Amino acid sequence: MMSNYSDGVDDPHIGVRVWASAGSFIILSFFNLIINWTIVREERLRSHARFVLVFHLLFSALMYFSVCFVFYLQLYVKAATTASVCMVLIRILITSGSNIILTITAMALDRYFAICYPLQYGKVCFKSWPWLVGILSWGLASIIPLSLALKKGNTTVGHSTCGRKKLQAGQMHKIVLISICTVLIVYSYVRILYEGRRSGVLNRRNRAACRTIAVHGTQLAVYIVPNFVLFLLHILNSQKILESSTKELFAVISFVFFSLAQCIAPIVYGLRKEELLEHLSHRFPCLSGRLKRVLEWTVNITNPKRCRQQRERRMTSETLLSREISQTTV
């Protein structure tokens, strides 16, 4: 009974995973449609590393939750799948999940080199290199499932339950990857903050950079920290110190927070960029109505001073315009 529970067959929380993955898939499908389509269609955006990496991040998350929904749904309905189908589902889940953290790391390193080494960054970067970075991250993300496949060898042919126990293979590989990426991300953000402080100019752009790093750090903490805690609980469970029910309960909570972090990723990494918002309004005119106001409202939550700054700029421009009109009439 313990093995079935850890495998996900009799997991009472499997319905939560199904609904969380389904909701995340629907939300990310919408953001992939409007954001990724705009990035691909606009030459100015698709030639910029920041937006190309956002494209890869959203596509990786969409692929992960689409396969994740299928994976947990077949567990929920207790469907029998072949070993080859199960192997394909698990490989796609591990690859897309690894590519999410690798793409976020590439985004942090890209900003680090662009801010700390602007001259070298401009010389090294060429037009298609952001897409090559995305392809490289997908190649690195596929190393873990390939290494696990080579270690296991041939799988048994037949029909069996494709449970979470098979998905939990390679825990050490995953935690090493997350640890390396976390160190690189933290190092990049610290160097960016140090570079801004070293310049000795505390202007609006530096303060905006601090807010951006704070928002990114919060989103990453929701994503990364539960993985380390879950790995610790996995060790305690293997040592018979912690019960499997407690570990599985925290695993469900961790999955919900991970889903939440990926759902707000398009807002954190995409919609907070005013250039992308401007192209979205031109590419999708319907966003200029209620939908655009909803999206801007979500952006204003992360940056509450944005509305006030826009209102101040608008009032200043109106005041200057009225003064010009009064002077011309006199």
Salt bridges, closest charged atoms under 4 A:
GLU42 OE1 - HIS279 ND1 3.52
GLU42 OE2 - ARG283 NH2 2.76
GLU43 OE2 - LYS127 NZ 3.30
ASP110 OD2 - ARG111 NH2 2.94
GLU195 OE2 - ARG198 NH2 2.57
GLU248 OE1 - ARG164 NH1 2.51
GLU248 OE2 - LYS247 NZ 3.58
GLU274 OE2 - ARG306 NE 3.45
GLU275 OE2 - ARG44 NE 2.97
GLU296 OE2 - LYS292 NZ 2.29
